[in-house]
Amino acid sequence: MTHEPHIAPIQLNTAKARVALADPDTPGLVLLTIAMWAFGDRVLGDPEGDVEAMDPSELWAGLNEIFGAWVSEEGENKLNALMLALQGDLFYRDVEVFQAVSTALFDGDLGDLVDGGFEDLTATEIMWAVLEVELAREDEEGPPEFSEGVQAYIAKALAMEQEDQEANSAEVHQAYTAMLDLLRDIGVPLSALRLWDTEYTETLEFLMAADAISPSGVS
C-alpha cells in the first residue's frame, strides 16, 4: 500500500525527520509531530468516529515508506504512550495508565509492563510526562482533571523529592529546550513553538506548587 504524505501547513525537512525517527532518544512529541505531518487526523482518529485511527503496524510501515527509516523500539513505545494519553482520559484517571505512559515517555522503556508491576516514578519522569501530554493536547475546554488517585500519586512523588525540585525543574527545562531545538531542526517554525510558552509555564507551576494537587484537579 502506498502512503501519500498529508498536506501539512509546514515544510518538513525529511532528511532531519528520518534521523529523528530512528533515534531512540527522540521525544514522543517530536515523533507525533512527524506522524501528524505525514498522515494528519488518521494518526489519532476522529473522536466523532468519522476518521478511524491508524493501526500501529500501518503507521510504522507508512513512516518507513515516506521517510526511509524505521521508528526505533523506544520511539514506538513513546509514540504509543503519547497516543494513548491523547485518546480519552485514562492518563488522567487511572494510576496504572499514568505510570505506564510516564515511564514510556521518559525513556521508551516498557520493562515494568513486562514484569507485571511498576516501579515508583521519579519527580522528573512525572514532570516530563505531564508536560509532554499537556503540550500535545488540543482541548478547547482544557485538559481533563486528574482523578484523586492520580493527584495523590503525583503529590507523594513530588513531596519525596521536594529538596530536589530546583534540579528536577532544570533537568526538565533542558529536555524541553532540546526538544524545541529538534522540532525547529526538522522544520517547525519558531512562531508555532512559541505558542507553547504559556502551557509550559503553567504546567511547571502546577507541578512545582506545594499546594497544587487538590481534589479539584488541574485547571
C-alpha positions in Angstrom: 0.0 0.0 0.0 1.4 3.4 -1.0 1.1 6.2 1.6 0.9 9.7 0.4 2.1 12.5 2.7 -0.6 14.5 4.4 -0.8 18.1 3.1 0.6 19.9 6.1 1.0 23.7 6.7 4.7 23.4 7.3 7.5 22.2 5.0 9.2 19.3 6.9 12.9 18.6 6.5 12.5 14.9 5.6 16.2 14.2 6.0 16.2 15.5 9.5 12.9 13.7 10.2 14.4 10.4 9.0 17.2 10.7 11.5 14.8 11.6 14.3 12.6 8.6 13.6 15.4 6.2 14.1 16.9 7.8 17.1 15.8 6.1 20.4 16.3 9.4 22.3 13.8 11.4 20.2 10.8 12.6 22.4 7.4 11.3 21.7 6.0 14.7 20.9 8.6 15.1 18.0 7.6 11.6 16.7 3.9 12.6 16.9 4.6 15.9 15.0 6.3 13.9 12.2 3.4 11.4 12.1 0.8 14.1 12.1 2.7 15.8 9.2 2.6 12.6 7.3 -0.9 11.4 8.0 -2.9 14.1 9.6 -6.0 13.1 11.6 -5.6 9.5 10.6 -2.9 9.1 13.3 -5.2 9.6 16.3 -8.5 9.3 14.6 -11.6 11.5 14.9 -13.4 11.4 18.3 -16.7 11.6 16.3 -15.8 8.4 14.5 -15.5 9.9 11.1 -11.8 9.0 10.8 -10.5 5.7 12.2 -7.1 5.8 13.9 -4.3 4.1 12.1 -3.2 0.6 13.2 0.3 0.9 14.7 1.8 -1.5 12.3 0.3 0.6 9.4 1.8 3.7 11.0 5.3 2.3 11.3 5.2 0.9 7.8 3.9 4.2 6.4 6.6 6.3 8.1 9.2 3.9 6.8 7.8 4.2 3.2 7.7 8.0 3.3 11.0 8.7 5.2 13.0 5.6 4.6 13.6 4.8 8.3 12.0 2.6 10.8 11.0 4.1 14.2 13.2 2.7 17.0 11.6 0.4 19.5 11.9 3.1 22.2 10.3 5.5 19.7 7.4 3.1 19.1 6.8 2.9 22.9 6.9 6.6 23.3 4.6 7.4 20.5 2.2 4.6 21.5 2.1 6.0 25.1 1.5 9.6 23.9 -1.3 8.5 21.6 -2.9 6.6 24.5 -2.7 9.7 26.6 -4.4 11.7 23.9 -7.2 9.3 23.1 -9.6 9.6 26.1 -8.7 10.5 29.7 -7.2 7.3 31.2 -3.9 9.1 31.6 -5.7 11.5 33.9 -8.0 9.0 35.6 -6.1 5.7 36.1 -2.9 5.4 38.2 -1.5 2.4 36.4 -2.1 4.0 33.0 -0.4 7.2 34.3 2.6 5.2 35.5 2.9 3.2 32.2 2.6 6.3 30.0 5.0 8.3 32.1 7.6 5.5 32.1 7.4 5.1 28.3 7.5 8.8 27.6 10.6 9.4 29.7 12.9 6.8 28.1 10.8 4.4 25.9 11.0 1.6 28.5 8.2 -0.8 28.9 10.0 -3.2 31.2 7.6 -2.7 34.1 4.7 -3.8 32.0 6.5 -7.0 31.0 7.4 -7.7 34.7 3.8 -7.2 35.7 4.4 -4.3 38.0 5.6 -0.7 38.2 8.5 1.0 39.9 7.7 4.3 41.6 8.1 7.2 39.2 10.6 9.9 39.9 9.6 13.5 40.0 11.4 14.2 36.8 9.6 11.3 35.0 6.3 12.7 36.2 7.1 16.3 35.3 8.2 15.3 31.8 5.2 13.1 31.1 2.7 15.6 32.2 4.4 18.4 30.2 4.5 16.3 27.0 0.9 15.3 27.2 -0.3 18.8 28.1 1.6 20.3 25.1 0.3 17.7 22.8 -3.4 18.0 23.7 -5.6 20.5 21.9 -8.7 20.6 24.2 -10.8 23.6 23.6 -12.2 23.4 27.1 -8.9 22.5 28.7 -7.5 19.0 29.6 -9.3 16.6 31.8 -8.9 16.8 35.5 -6.7 14.4 37.3 -8.5 11.9 39.4 -7.9 12.0 43.2 -5.9 8.8 42.9 -3.5 10.2 40.3 -3.3 13.5 42.1 -2.3 11.7 45.3 0.3 9.7 43.4 1.8 12.9 41.9 1.8 14.7 45.2 3.5 11.9 47.1 6.2 11.5 44.4 7.0 15.3 44.3 7.0 15.5 48.1 9.6 12.8 48.4 11.9 14.9 46.2 10.9 18.3 47.5 14.5 19.3 48.2 15.5 18.4 44.6 12.7 20.5 42.9 15.1 23.1 41.5 17.4 20.4 40.0 14.4 18.4 38.6 12.9 21.6 37.1 16.3 22.4 35.5 16.5 18.9 34.0 13.0 19.1 32.5 13.7 22.6 31.1 16.9 21.3 29.5 15.0 18.5 27.9 12.2 20.9 26.8 14.7 23.2 25.2 16.4 20.3 23.4 13.0 19.1 22.1 12.2 22.6 20.7 15.6 22.7 19.0 14.9 19.4 17.4 11.5 20.5 16.2 13.0 23.6 14.7 15.6 21.5 13.1 13.0 19.3 11.3 11.1 22.4 10.1 8.6 23.5 12.7 8.5 27.3 12.7 9.6 29.1 15.9 6.3 31.1 15.8 4.4 27.8 16.2 6.6 26.6 19.1 6.2 29.9 20.9 2.5 29.0 21.3 3.6 26.5 23.9 5.2 29.1 26.2 2.2 29.7 28.3 1.3 26.0 28.6 4.8 25.1 29.5 4.9 27.8 32.3 1.5 26.9 33.7 2.2 23.1 33.7 5.5 23.6 35.6 4.0 26.0 38.0 1.2 23.5 38.7 3.7 20.7 39.3 6.1 22.7 41.4 3.5 24.4 43.6 3.4 22.8 47.1 -0.4 23.0 47.2 -1.1 22.4 43.5 -2.6 18.9 43.9 -6.1 19.0 45.3 -9.4 17.3 44.7 -10.4 19.9 42.2 -7.6 18.7 39.8 -5.6 20.7 37.4 -7.0 23.7 35.7 
